[in-house]
Amino acid sequence: MIQDHIAQIQARVENSAGMPAETKADLLNLLAALKSEVGTLSETHEEAASSVARFAAASAHEATRTEQKPELLEAALSGLTKSVDGLENSNPELTQIVNRIAVTLSNMGI
């Protein structure tokens, strides 16, 4: 199920017409890394992994929607970064990936 969420995010990013090609490529690389890290995390912390995947999906949705609502993107990105709180020590790579995704999405100029 978690892998399905990330696959849906990847599809949404791939099909986003308004996203610059460089940003799209960066996000797809980060999502591939996220998929791997969340897969590993789900073996020991399924609820945390699910939370990360859901907030990543919400963030991607808000960043790629036709009618932009910056306050919703900000809320989704905040949830995404908070979803890895407490995992910094046990999963530093995951934390780094999530932070890079949040920065990339927030820098899209929305």
Secondary structure, DSSP 8 states (H G I E B T S, - for coil): -HHHHHHHHHHHHHT-TTS-HHHHHHHHHHHHHHHHHHHHHHHH-HHHHHHHHHHHHHHHHHHH-SS--HHHHHHHHHHHHHTTTT-TTT-HHHHHHHHHHHHHHHTT--
